[in-house]
Amino acid sequence: MITENQYFDGNVKSLGYNTNEGKSTIGIINPGEYEFGTADQEIMHIIEGELSALLPGETDWQLFKKGSHFEVQANASFKVKTEIQTAYLCQYR
C-alpha cells in the first residue's frame, strides 16, 4: 500500500510505503523552514539538494547535502530549512 502525505500547506509531500526493513517515505521539501515531530526513530537520507537541520539537543544548525543522512530518536522534534527543493528518503525504525 502506498500512502500520500502532505504537510505545511503542501510544501512538504511524501509517499509512504513498507519494505521488509520497515516503513519508509520518499518526498520533496520546498524552500522554507519546518518543524517535525517523531513517533519512531528516523533516518533521513538526502537524495538531491541540501538542507540544514537543527537536531534535538543541539544549538547549531548542521548542513546535509546530497548523499548524506542524519538520525533523530523517537519522540523528539527537529527543524529543517532549505533554500532549494530537496528530495529525501526517510526510514522509520
KAURFEN-V105028 format. One record per backbone hydrogen bond with DSSP energy under -0.5 kcal/mol. NH is the residue of the N-H (numbers start at 1). CO is the residue of the C=O. E is the energy in kcal/mol with one decimal. If there is no record, write none. Layout:
nh: {NH,NH}
co: {CO,CO}
e: {E,E}
This chain:
nh: {3,5,7,11,11,12,13,14,15,16,17,19,22,24,25,26,27,28,29,30,32,34,36,38,42,43,44,44,45,45,46,47,47,48,51,52,53,54,55,58,62,64,66,67,68,70,72,75,78,79,80,81,82,86,87,88,89,90,91,91,92,93}
co: {16,14,12,7,8,7,28,5,26,3,24,22,19,17,90,15,88,13,86,11,82,80,78,76,72,91,42,70,43,89,68,45,87,87,64,81,62,79,53,55,53,51,49,46,65,44,42,38,36,54,34,52,32,29,48,27,45,25,43,89,23,41}
e: {-2.1,-2.9,-2.7,-0.7,-1.7,-1.8,-2.0,-2.3,-2.4,-3.2,-2.6,-2.6,-1.0,-2.7,-2.4,-2.1,-2.3,-2.4,-2.6,-3.0,-2.3,-3.0,-3.0,-3.0,-2.9,-2.4,-0.5,-2.9,-0.6,-3.3,-2.8,-0.7,-2.3,-1.4,-2.3,-3.0,-2.6,-2.5,-0.7,-2.2,-2.5,-3.2,-1.1,-2.9,-2.4,-1.8,-2.5,-0.6,-2.2,-1.8,-2.7,-2.3,-2.1,-2.1,-2.0,-2.3,-2.2,-3.2,-2.7,-0.5,-2.7,-2.6}
